[in-house]
Amino acid sequence: MAETTTRQRPGTMRLTDAITGYKYPIAAIVSILHRGSGMLMFFLLPFIVYLFDVSLTSEISYMTFTSVFTAGIGFLPGWFFKLVALALIWSYLHHFIAGLRHLYMDATHTVSKEFGRQSSVFTIGVSVILTIALGAKLFFF
């Protein structure tokens, strides 16, 4: 008869252990950011459509719309609204570039750790560079 050995279980793992105790590869970070940027755009889509509608209604509504970015509304300064717009710009750019990355990987069946790391670095780099360029236009010109 075979002897049974009892092994000690490793114990319980909390969510904070999984988040702080594990070093995620850059491909996982890009994937998480891709999902997060998609959710951000999805939930803010009605607000974006409303702002687009307000900006196209008349010249007066357009002037009101643009004055929010310079003067602000109530106790919120104009730079806060520019920061929100910059977050939406980054969200769109990152989601678009990461989507192209996934389409390329699906079309060419190029799935390796090295390609995943390189394309993730490219995705983050290009999205940050384009966001900085558009942010400079938004804040300074």
Steps between C-alpha positions, in 0.01 A plus 500: 500500500633842410574741776331835478703802575342815619640816358480832668279742306667828414235703682252755389590763244348843532433733210760745627760222488419442134519870419805605701693175525516417131700683236287515188670485160459807284269312261260438789512867597417605143214250492358635826536859379332402171198371690498799735519752217218321320282515811581868552400584144186286522374662819584854386355457150161659586684798651722532193199487266328766712806726483520449125131590467542813714802612301309471170170656608590865450787746517398607848496143632840441337641809674356375830653158435847643430485742792481203737858413408625849582280627783361178647160442655413585858784404731674278241774682307552473125816290531295226669280467191808498281639218713176302454520560125863386505399179680241436228761571231741251659220247540410519131861491377603212724189299418546560127870406494451197726211392276728522195755293693241230566379505139857459376563210736174333393566549129862379500475249787808662650472397861820474697625646824757716326257641244243559774753697704626702200152584373391596852791740539417643155132539594572683823773712343297616201187567703694705755689697232180582310323590824783737595486662154124549515522607865749771404254618236214490751679683782735741322371585152 
